[in-house]
Amino acid sequence: GKSATVYTTVNDDGRWVLHAQSDNSASMYRRTLRIEPEQLGQVSFSWKVRSLLPDADVRESETGDAVVRVMLAFDGDTSRLSARTRLMFDLMQSLTGEAPPFATLMYVWDSRAEVDTVVLDKRSDRVRKIVLESGPAYLGQWRTYQRDVRADYRRAFGEDPGALIGVAVMT
């Protein structure tokens, strides 16, 4: 029910970047891929945020929005999922035409949650968020991260990851 975010490539501070312009909109820019679990290593990315969503809090279902997210989608054994989650997955597949990922790990910039918090999504136990930035201290500045994908997945889900099957950014 929202407008799509406009994604373009621009030169910002001497680097070519994917620029997302969001005005009461939400959408993601994604790429499918397949990296087997034993090949997973580090992921590096940078983001720069100009403003926060003042009422957003990734810990709450009603206000669980983040100004920026880097999302990693993983494959896995769906037979291990609860009956409720399998029903949700079936519904999502019937609505979108594609199966949802077994698990999604998000790196987020939140307005207030403490940095390094792991947040269990209120709508799906198959989505976990790791807060990398919080609050306005670094607005307008490039922030660069290098994360150990396997270690972050283990920390968030308590098990080893399956294959990485997709990468997305969302604002």
C-alpha positions as CSV (number, residue, x, y, z in Angstrom):
1,G,0.0,0.0,0.0
2,K,3.0,2.3,-0.1
3,S,4.8,4.0,-3.0
4,A,8.1,2.5,-4.1
5,T,11.4,3.9,-3.0
6,V,13.3,5.4,-5.9
7,Y,16.8,3.8,-6.4
8,T,19.5,5.4,-8.5
9,T,23.2,5.4,-8.8
10,V,25.0,8.6,-7.9
11,N,28.4,9.9,-7.1
12,D,28.6,10.8,-3.4
13,D,31.8,12.0,-1.7
14,G,33.8,10.6,-4.7
15,R,32.2,7.1,-4.7
16,W,29.5,5.6,-6.8
17,V,26.7,4.5,-4.6
18,L,23.1,3.1,-4.7
19,H,21.0,6.1,-3.6
20,A,17.6,5.4,-2.1
21,Q,15.0,8.2,-2.0
22,S,12.1,7.4,0.2
23,D,9.1,9.7,0.9
24,N,6.4,7.7,2.7
25,S,7.5,4.7,0.7
26,A,9.0,1.3,1.2
27,S,10.6,-1.2,-1.1
28,M,13.7,-3.2,-1.5
29,Y,16.4,-3.5,-4.1
30,R,17.5,-7.1,-4.2
31,R,19.7,-9.6,-5.9
32,T,19.4,-13.4,-5.9
33,L,22.5,-15.5,-5.7
34,R,23.8,-18.7,-4.1
35,I,26.8,-19.0,-1.8
36,E,27.1,-22.3,0.0
37,P,27.5,-22.2,3.8
38,E,31.1,-23.4,3.7
39,Q,31.9,-20.5,1.4
40,L,30.4,-17.8,3.6
41,G,32.8,-15.3,5.1
42,Q,32.9,-11.5,5.5
43,V,30.4,-9.0,4.1
44,S,31.5,-5.4,3.8
45,F,29.2,-2.4,3.2
46,S,28.8,1.3,3.9
47,W,25.7,3.5,4.3
48,K,25.0,7.1,5.0
49,V,21.7,8.3,6.4
50,R,20.5,11.8,6.3
51,S,17.6,11.6,8.8
52,L,15.9,9.1,11.1
53,L,12.3,8.0,11.5
54,P,11.6,9.6,14.9
55,D,8.9,7.2,16.0
56,A,10.5,4.0,14.6
57,D,11.7,1.3,16.9
58,V,12.8,-2.1,15.4
59,R,11.9,-3.8,18.7
60,E,8.1,-3.0,18.3
61,S,5.7,-4.5,15.7
62,E,3.7,-1.3,15.3
63,T,6.7,1.0,14.8
64,G,9.2,-1.6,13.7
65,D,10.7,0.4,10.8
66,A,14.4,1.2,10.1
67,V,15.7,4.0,8.0
68,V,18.1,1.6,6.3
69,R,18.5,-2.2,6.2
70,V,21.0,-4.6,4.6
71,M,19.3,-7.9,4.4
72,L,20.7,-11.4,3.8
73,A,18.4,-14.2,2.9
74,F,19.2,-17.9,3.6
75,D,18.1,-21.3,2.5
76,G,17.2,-24.0,4.9
77,D,15.2,-27.0,5.8
78,T,11.6,-25.7,5.9
79,S,10.3,-29.1,7.3
80,R,11.9,-27.9,10.6
81,L,9.6,-24.9,10.8
82,S,6.5,-24.7,13.0
83,A,3.1,-25.4,11.4
84,R,2.2,-21.7,11.9
85,T,5.4,-20.5,10.1
86,R,4.9,-23.1,7.3
87,L,1.3,-21.7,6.8
88,M,2.7,-18.2,6.7
89,F,5.3,-19.2,4.1
90,D,2.6,-20.9,2.0
91,L,0.5,-17.8,2.1
92,M,3.4,-15.6,1.2
93,Q,4.3,-17.8,-1.7
94,S,0.7,-17.8,-3.0
95,L,0.6,-14.0,-2.8
96,T,4.0,-13.3,-4.3
97,G,4.7,-16.3,-6.5
98,E,7.9,-17.2,-4.8
99,A,8.9,-19.0,-1.7
100,P,10.2,-16.8,1.2
101,P,13.7,-17.4,2.5
102,F,14.1,-19.9,5.3
103,A,15.8,-17.1,7.4
104,T,16.5,-13.4,7.0
105,L,19.3,-11.6,8.8
106,M,19.0,-7.8,8.7
107,Y,21.6,-5.2,9.7
108,V,19.8,-2.0,10.6
109,W,20.2,1.6,11.7
110,D,17.5,2.3,14.3
111,S,16.3,5.4,16.0
112,R,16.6,4.2,19.6
113,A,17.5,0.5,20.0
114,E,20.9,-0.2,21.6
115,V,23.8,-0.9,19.2
116,D,24.6,-4.6,18.9
117,T,21.1,-5.7,20.0
118,V,19.7,-8.7,18.2
119,V,16.0,-8.2,17.7
120,L,13.5,-11.1,17.0
121,D,11.0,-9.8,14.5
122,K,7.5,-9.6,16.0
123,R,5.8,-10.9,12.8
124,S,8.1,-13.8,12.0
125,D,10.6,-15.8,14.1
126,R,12.5,-16.4,10.8
127,V,13.7,-12.7,10.7
128,R,16.3,-11.4,13.0
129,K,17.8,-7.9,13.1
130,I,21.2,-6.7,14.4
131,V,21.4,-3.0,15.3
132,L,24.6,-1.6,13.9
133,E,23.8,2.1,14.5
134,S,21.3,3.9,16.7
135,G,20.3,7.5,17.0
136,P,21.5,10.6,15.2
137,A,25.2,10.8,16.2
138,Y,26.5,9.8,12.7
139,L,23.8,11.3,10.5
140,G,25.2,12.5,7.2
141,Q,28.4,10.5,7.6
142,W,29.6,7.4,5.8
143,R,29.6,4.4,8.2
144,T,31.5,1.3,7.0
145,Y,31.1,-2.2,8.4
146,Q,32.7,-5.6,8.0
147,R,30.7,-8.4,9.4
148,D,31.3,-12.2,9.8
149,V,28.1,-13.6,8.2
150,R,28.4,-17.0,9.8
151,A,29.1,-15.7,13.3
152,D,26.2,-13.1,13.0
153,Y,23.8,-15.8,11.8
154,R,24.8,-18.2,14.6
155,R,24.4,-15.4,17.2
156,A,21.0,-14.4,15.8
157,F,19.5,-17.8,15.1
158,G,21.5,-20.2,17.4
159,E,22.5,-22.5,14.5
160,D,24.7,-22.6,11.4
161,P,23.4,-20.9,8.3
162,G,22.2,-22.5,5.1
163,A,23.2,-21.2,1.7
164,L,23.0,-17.4,1.2
165,I,20.4,-17.0,-1.5
166,G,19.8,-13.3,-1.6
167,V,21.0,-9.8,-0.7
168,A,18.9,-6.7,-0.4
169,V,18.9,-3.2,0.7
170,M,15.7,-1.4,2.0
171,T,14.7,2.0,3.1
